[in-house]
Amino acid sequence: MKTKPETTVLVVEDDDITRMLLESLLTSEGYGVHTAGDATTALAVALGKNVDVVITDISLPDDDGFALVNKIQSQRPVQAIALTGHMLEEDDFRKGGFADWLLKPVDFDDLLRRVSALASNA
């Protein structure tokens, strides 16, 4: 499931191991990848670089994923996937600006399918 190299994903995850695993997985599939461990860094990356898809944890040390996606989308359109360990209703994610969401632990094949679908709409 290799993708076009011009598709760039921003992974926002405060857990170092999870962030590195997602970066490695997406890079091996041909995506350009930027990473951030907090919302402040992620916002700077999203507004300063070409980012097509944002994958963000909902619980971040300095903000939450909902606020982060809202701030990014107020400046530029971007497709977003929420990662969470907490079950919420699908409508909560859609209202929060997310195109999709996944529960942790993440099924990598499922993540790749969802990123590919959103990248084609970016």
Secondary structure as UniProt FT lines:
FT   TURN            5..6
FT   STRAND          8..12
FT   HELIX           16..28
FT   TURN            29..30
FT   STRAND          32..36
FT   HELIX           39..48
FT   STRAND          53..57
FT   HELIX           65..75
FT   STRAND          79..84
FT   HELIX           90..95
FT   TURN            96..97
FT   STRAND          100..103
FT   HELIX           108..121
//
